[in-house]
């Protein structure tokens, strides 16, 4: 039985030009709609999001800014 490599902790925020961001969002929406996994590369690392990922939207506000996050969360296969 193959052992799975332990994943390192990571907290990356990557900015994209509008056209690239829109392209990624469209691919993501298509995968969600079709019940398929989604793969994306972020800052040199390939990430595979299963079709069973939980999707939520988070909104944060402070005195000087606001933030809206579209989140997908899933558990690692151990």
MMTF fields as JSON, N, C-alpha, C and O atoms, coordinates in Angstrom:
{
  "mmtfVersion": "1.0.0",
  "mmtfProducer": "UNKNOWN",
  "numBonds": 311,
  "numAtoms": 312,
  "numGroups": 78,
  "numChains": 1,
  "numModels": 1,
  "chainsPerModel": [1],
  "groupsPerChain": [78],
  "chainIdList": ["A"],
  "bondAtomList": [4, 2, 8, 6, 12, 10, 16, 14, 20, 18, 24, 22, 28, 26, 32, 30, 36, 34, 40, 38, 44, 42, 48, 46, 52, 50, 56, 54, 60, 58, 64, 62, 68, 66, 72, 70, 76, 74, 80, 78, 84, 82, 88, 86, 92, 90, 96, 94, 100, 98, 104, 102, 108, 106, 112, 110, 116, 114, 120, 118, 124, 122, 128, 126, 132, 130, 136, 134, 140, 138, 144, 142, 148, 146, 152, 150, 156, 154, 160, 158, 164, 162, 168, 166, 172, 170, 176, 174, 180, 178, 184, 182, 188, 186, 192, 190, 196, 194, 200, 198, 204, 202, 208, 206, 212, 210, 216, 214, 220, 218, 224, 222, 228, 226, 232, 230, 236, 234, 240, 238, 244, 242, 248, 246, 252, 250, 256, 254, 260, 258, 264, 262, 268, 266, 272, 270, 276, 274, 280, 278, 284, 282, 288, 286, 292, 290, 296, 294, 300, 298, 304, 302, 308, 306],
  "bondOrderList": [1, 1, 1, 1, 1, 1, 1, 1, 1, 1, 1, 1, 1, 1, 1, 1, 1, 1, 1, 1, 1, 1, 1, 1, 1, 1, 1, 1, 1, 1, 1, 1, 1, 1, 1, 1, 1, 1, 1, 1, 1, 1, 1, 1, 1, 1, 1, 1, 1, 1, 1, 1, 1, 1, 1, 1, 1, 1, 1, 1, 1, 1, 1, 1, 1, 1, 1, 1, 1, 1, 1, 1, 1, 1, 1, 1, 1],
  "groupList": [{"groupName": "UNK", "atomNameList": ["N", "CA", "C", "O"], "elementList": ["N", "C", "C", "O"], "formalChargeList": [0, 0, 0, 0], "bondAtomList": [1, 0, 2, 1, 3, 2], "bondOrderList": [1, 1, 2], "singleLetterCode": "X", "chemCompType": "L-PEPTIDE LINKING"}],
  "groupTypeList": [0, 0, 0, 0, 0, 0, 0, 0, 0, 0, 0, 0, 0, 0, 0, 0, 0, 0, 0, 0, 0, 0, 0, 0, 0, 0, 0, 0, 0, 0, 0, 0, 0, 0, 0, 0, 0, 0, 0, 0, 0, 0, 0, 0, 0, 0, 0, 0, 0, 0, 0, 0, 0, 0, 0, 0, 0, 0, 0, 0, 0, 0, 0, 0, 0, 0, 0, 0, 0, 0, 0, 0, 0, 0, 0, 0, 0, 0],
  "groupIdList": [1, 2, 3, 4, 5, 6, 7, 8, 9, 10, 11, 12, 13, 14, 15, 16, 17, 18, 19, 20, 21, 22, 23, 24, 25, 26, 27, 28, 29, 30, 31, 32, 33, 34, 35, 36, 37, 38, 39, 40, 41, 42, 43, 44, 45, 46, 47, 48, 49, 50, 51, 52, 53, 54, 55, 56, 57, 58, 59, 60, 61, 62, 63, 64, 65, 66, 67, 68, 69, 70, 71, 72, 73, 74, 75, 76, 77, 78],
  "secStructList": [7, 7, 7, 7, 7, 7, 7, 7, 7, 7, 7, 7, 7, 7, 7, 7, 7, 2, 2, 2, 2, 2, 2, 2, 2, 2, 2, 2, 2, 2, 2, 2, 2, 2, 6, 7, 7, 3, 3, 3, 3, 3, 6, 6, 3, 3, 3, 3, 3, 7, 6, 6, 7, 3, 3, 3, 3, 3, 3, 3, 3, 7, 1, 1, 7, 3, 3, 3, 3, 3, 3, 3, 3, 7, 7, 7, 7, 7],
  "xCoordList": [0.845, 0.0, 0.892, 1.796, 0.643, 1.449, 1.068, -0.108, 2.079, 1.803, 1.701, 2.447, 0.765, 0.562, 1.505, 1.686, 2.101, 3.02, 2.274, 1.189, 2.839, 2.213, 2.284, 3.337, 1.158, 1.108, 1.534, 1.141, 2.358, 2.808, 1.706, 0.88, 1.7, 0.746, 1.069, 2.225, 0.029, 0.213, -0.874, -2.027, -0.518, -1.494, -1.03, -0.221, -1.546, -1.116, -2.273, -3.426, -1.959, -2.934, -2.31, -1.248, -2.955, -2.389, -3.317, -4.508, -2.769, -3.542, -3.433, -2.381, -4.532, -4.58, -5.149, -5.97, -4.713, -5.372, -6.832, -7.156, -7.698, -9.131, -9.445, -10.226, -8.863, -9.176, -8.824, -9.588, -7.672, -7.275, -8.223, -8.617, -8.591, -9.487, -10.844, -11.392, -11.383, -12.671, -12.61, -13.541, -11.519, -11.341, -11.359, -11.985, -10.671, -10.627, -12.013, -12.438, -12.708, -14.055, -15.01, -15.834, -14.898, -15.765, -15.491, -16.419, -14.205, -13.854, -14.393, -14.934, -14.243, -14.738, -16.254, -16.772, -16.963, -18.428, -18.865, -19.81, -18.2, -18.535, -18.362, -19.217, -17.252, -16.999, -18.041, -18.547, -18.361, -19.368, -20.704, -21.368, -21.087, -22.364, -22.439, -23.5, -21.307, -21.273, -20.945, -20.908, -20.705, -20.387, -19.027, -18.822, -18.083, -16.731, -15.719, -15.954, -14.585, -13.513, -12.918, -13.032, -12.287, -11.682, -10.205, -9.828, -9.367, -7.926, -7.442, -7.85, -6.562, -6.012, -4.584, -4.252, -3.754, -2.398, -2.314, -2.635, -1.875, -1.754, -0.325, 0.143, 0.355, 1.735, 2.603, 3.344, 2.504, 3.37, 2.926, 3.608, 1.823, 1.358, -0.016, -0.931, -0.145, -1.417, -2.325, -1.921, -3.555, -4.548, -5.731, -6.214, -6.191, -7.323, -8.476, -8.368, -9.577, -10.736, -11.794, -12.262, -12.174, -13.162, -14.546, -14.86, -15.357, -16.726, -17.554, -18.572, -17.122, -17.863, -17.478, -17.97, -16.615, -16.186, -17.39, -18.352, -17.316, -18.364, -18.07, -16.94, -19.096, -18.938, -19.628, -20.777, -18.922, -19.557, -18.99, -17.968, -19.664, -19.238, -19.052, -19.917, -17.918, -17.586, -17.437, -16.798, -18.035, -17.926, -17.361, -17.871, -16.309, -15.68, -15.645, -15.477, -15.806, -15.751, -14.978, -15.163, -14.115, -13.41, -13.686, -14.493, -13.02, -13.201, -12.718, -13.23, -11.729, -11.112, -11.286, -10.922, -11.838, -11.951, -13.042, -13.56, -13.366, -14.28, -13.648, -12.811, -14.058, -13.511, -14.629, -15.452, -14.65, -15.599, -14.799, -14.001, -15.006, -14.279, -15.261, -16.227, -15.006, -15.729, -14.844, -13.721, -15.34, -14.502, -14.995, -16.195, -14.036, -14.314, -13.488, -12.28, -14.135, -13.441, -13.68, -14.776, -12.614, -12.709, -11.672, -10.728, -11.854, -10.918, -9.926, -10.24, -8.72, -7.703, -8.099, -8.713, -7.747, -7.88, -6.678, -5.545, -6.905, -5.786, -5.671, -4.786],
  "yCoordList": [-1.184, 0.0, 1.25, 1.366, 2.165, 3.389, 4.354, 4.522, 4.98, 5.982, 7.346, 7.666, 8.141, 9.466, 10.459, 10.451, 11.315, 12.324, 13.34, 13.785, 13.714, 14.696, 16.069, 16.476, 16.779, 18.098, 19.157, 19.134, 20.097, 21.193, 22.226, 22.399, 22.915, 23.997, 25.1, 25.304, 25.804, 26.818, 27.873, 27.547, 29.119, 30.214, 31.214, 32.098, 31.065, 31.857, 32.738, 32.306, 33.951, 34.837, 35.285, 35.907, 34.976, 35.233, 36.151, 35.874, 37.236, 38.16, 37.747, 37.293, 37.908, 37.564, 38.728, 39.489, 38.872, 39.841, 39.424, 38.24, 40.381, 40.114, 38.982, 38.091, 38.994, 37.957, 36.562, 35.621, 36.414, 35.103, 34.666, 33.502, 35.597, 35.288, 34.824, 33.835, 35.526, 35.168, 33.784, 32.993, 33.489, 32.171, 31.061, 30.019, 31.291, 30.303, 30.127, 29.007, 31.245, 31.163, 30.392, 29.615, 30.606, 29.888, 28.389, 27.58, 28.023, 26.592, 25.993, 24.887, 26.733, 26.27, 26.092, 25.061, 27.092, 27.011, 25.819, 25.123, 25.571, 24.426, 23.111, 22.228, 22.982, 21.751, 21.565, 20.46, 22.632, 22.537, 22.108, 21.214, 22.743, 22.446, 21.002, 20.379, 20.474, 19.117, 18.053, 16.863, 18.486, 17.529, 16.889, 15.742, 17.636, 17.119, 17.785, 18.875, 17.099, 17.716, 18.875, 18.919, 19.802, 20.977, 20.988, 20.78, 21.226, 21.323, 22.707, 23.265, 23.243, 24.564, 24.589, 23.879, 25.401, 25.585, 26.98, 27.974, 27.037, 28.305, 28.434, 27.608, 29.471, 29.743, 28.49, 28.152, 27.807, 26.667, 25.333, 24.333, 25.267, 23.998, 23.647, 24.47, 22.412, 21.943, 21.521, 20.783, 22.008, 21.704, 21.029, 21.499, 19.931, 19.19, 19.275, 18.793, 19.891, 20.078, 19.05, 19.046, 18.178, 17.151, 17.749, 18.829, 17.044, 17.491, 17.6, 18.293, 16.918, 16.914, 18.065, 18.135, 18.956, 20.075, 20.92, 21.075, 21.458, 22.343, 23.752, 24.232, 24.405, 25.736, 26.748, 26.554, 27.833, 28.893, 30.252, 30.338, 31.283, 32.654, 33.348, 33.285, 34.012, 34.707, 36.198, 36.594, 37.017, 38.468, 39.035, 38.759, 39.824, 40.453, 41.956, 42.433, 42.698, 44.153, 44.679, 44.214, 45.65, 46.347, 47.836, 48.221, 48.66, 50.106, 50.637, 51.645, 49.963, 50.515, 49.685, 50.144, 48.468, 47.643, 46.583, 46.338, 45.974, 44.828, 43.728, 43.988, 42.498, 41.35, 40.346, 40.089, 39.788, 38.74, 37.548, 37.674, 36.392, 35.183, 34.099, 33.811, 33.505, 32.325, 31.16, 31.029, 30.316, 29.266, 27.884, 27.636, 26.991, 25.574, 24.853, 25.065, 24.007, 23.284, 21.788, 21.342, 21.02, 19.561, 18.962, 19.634, 17.704, 16.98, 16.221, 15.805, 16.04, 15.238, 13.78, 13.353, 13.016, 11.557, 11.039, 11.185, 10.441, 9.957, 8.465, 7.878],
  "zCoordList": [0.0, 0.0, 0.0, 0.827, -0.907, -1.0, 0.116, 0.437, 0.696, 1.722, 1.064, 0.139, 1.559, 0.992, 1.658, 2.876, 0.833, 1.314, 2.171, 1.794, 3.319, 4.191, 3.527, 3.035, 3.519, 2.908, 3.911, 5.078, 3.418, 4.278, 4.422, 3.526, 5.56, 5.749, 4.751, 4.379, 4.328, 3.288, 3.421, 3.703, 3.223, 3.226, 2.173, 2.454, 0.972, -0.184, -0.635, -0.662, -0.982, -1.618, -2.927, -2.928, -4.032, -5.358, -6.14, -6.275, -6.651, -7.485, -8.943, -9.392, -9.681, -11.097, -11.888, -11.375, -13.141, -14.027, -14.227, -14.142, -14.489, -14.601, -15.579, -15.245, -16.763, -17.763, -17.266, -17.48, -16.604, -16.069, -14.962, -14.903, -14.085, -12.973, -13.495, -13.008, -14.474, -15.066, -15.697, -15.552, -16.395, -17.017, -15.961, -16.156, -14.85, -13.769, -13.14, -12.858, -12.924, -12.348, -13.252, -12.771, -14.552, -15.496, -15.47, -15.485, -15.43, -15.343, -14.056, -14.057, -12.942, -11.647, -11.688, -11.258, -12.204, -12.276, -13.113, -12.743, -14.225, -15.077, -14.32, -14.397, -13.587, -12.824, -11.724, -11.529, -11.01, -9.949, -10.54, -10.015, -11.622, -12.267, -12.771, -12.727, -13.249, -13.8, -12.75, -13.062, -11.496, -10.438, -10.605, -10.209, -11.198, -11.433, -10.498, -9.978, -10.298, -9.517, -10.323, -11.548, -9.618, -10.238, -9.907, -8.754, -10.896, -10.664, -11.061, -12.08, -10.229, -10.467, -9.936, -8.987, -10.548, -10.046, -9.443, -10.095, -8.182, -7.476, -6.963, -6.179, -7.412, -6.984, -7.099, -6.176, -8.238, -8.518, -7.957, -8.18, -7.244, -6.688, -7.261, -7.257, -7.751, -8.302, -7.152, -6.254, -7.205, -6.176, -6.861, -7.891, -6.286, -6.822, -5.823, -4.696, -6.246, -5.373, -5.763, -6.902, -4.827, -5.161, -5.395, -4.895, -6.149, -6.435, -5.162, -5.138, -4.104, -2.832, -1.898, -0.772, -2.349, -1.506, -1.086, -1.839, 0.125, 0.64, 0.133, 0.223, -0.399, -0.984, -0.077, 0.317, 0.253, 1.021, 0.61, -0.071, 1.034, 0.754, 2.086, 2.959, 2.234, 3.474, 3.184, 2.209, 4.044, 3.912, 5.205, 6.291, 5.079, 6.246, 6.034, 4.912, 7.122, 7.054, 8.259, 9.383, 8.007, 9.086, 8.899, 8.054, 9.682, 9.552, 8.211, 7.723, 7.605, 6.397, 5.124, 4.041, 5.235, 4.024, 4.174, 5.263, 3.051, 3.027, 2.194, 1.33, 2.465, 1.757, 1.509, 2.387, 0.317, -0.04, -0.532, -1.461, 0.083, -0.292, -0.716, -0.009, -1.872, -2.306, -1.892, -2.377, -1.001, -0.431, -0.81, -0.927, -1.0, -1.182, -0.123, -0.021, 0.658, 1.733, 1.588, 1.25, 1.857, 1.791, 2.714, 3.13, 3.028, 3.891, 3.041, 1.926, 3.571, 2.891, 2.981, 3.959, 1.959, 2.025, 2.783, 2.323, 3.929, 4.744, 4.661, 5.282]
}
